[in-house]
Amino acid sequence: MTESDHTDKTPENVPAPTGEVQQVGVRQGMFGVHGTGDTSGYGGLTQAKVLPGEAQRPYGGWFDEVADALEAAAGAAGLELGASRVVVHRGEITFHVRREDLLAVAQLLRDDERLRFEFCSGVSGVHYPEDSGHELHAVYHLLSMTHNRRIRLEVTAPDADPHIPSIVSVYPTNDWHERETFDMFGIVFDGHPALTRILMPDDWPGHPQRKDYPLGGIPVEYKGGTVPPPDERRSYN
């Protein structure tokens, strides 16, 4: 294979598949400040919150090889991935799977010779309060050192049932990452060996990185001057 052949097969050199975007809400203003006499003009901004749409085949480059290998491995294991979808955005690929399939899919991605994603660098939580029934997202970042490839897995859970299976049994590096995501977003990772808070005190109310968590803060006094909490600093009265 020539150098040009190899370059042409890299996903970043392939036109991104197009797909309809998914709107999950509307953002107003810039800094989350409301009703405080904002004089910046940013308070009048309105912007749609959108997620990239589902990609269509061919995805480009080695993305199709990974997708084909995952489908074949899932079929051989008796796992139905018909409800999953694939998003290709900014030269990166994300496989969306059902939360009940997460542990089995992670096992396939790690162990199948065609995939060999040996390393999971962590899980990130995301909260979309207006994405009804899918408010909580967990995003896993996987690396294949064998094939020098990176992909993502993404699963969702509703606010009313914030449970997702733990994958620590497959990727032990996820131990503290799952604890942090539980602490900050309230996602409960079922089967985790010791799911406790890792940043906040055990009795802390709520989960600070959720979008519906109050900005809050603690007043600070410095040499007689007082700095109010963040959500009170732009009060013009």
Sequence and secondary structure as in RCSB ss.txt:
>XXXX:A:sequence
MTESDHTDKTPENVPAPTGEVQQVGVRQGMFGVHGTGDTSGYGGLTQAKVLPGEAQRPYGGWFDEVADALEAAAG
AAGLELGASRVVVHRGEITFHVRREDLLAVAQLLRDDERLRFEFCSGVSGVHYPEDSGHELHAVYHLLSMTHNRR
IRLEVTAPDADPHIPSIVSVYPTNDWHERETFDMFGIVFDGHPALTRILMPDDWPGHPQRKDYPLGGIPVEYKGG
TVPPPDERRSYN
>XXXX:A:secstr
  HHHHHHTSGGGS       EEEEEEESSSS  SS   SSGGG EEEEEE     S   TTHHHHHHHHHHHHH
HTT   TT EEEEETTEEEEE  GGGHHHHHHHHHH TTT   EEEEEEEEE TTSTT  EEEEEEEEETTTTEE
EEEEEEE TTS EEE  TTT GGGHHHHHHHHHHH  EEET TT   SSS TT  S TTSTTS      EEETTE
EE  GGGTT   
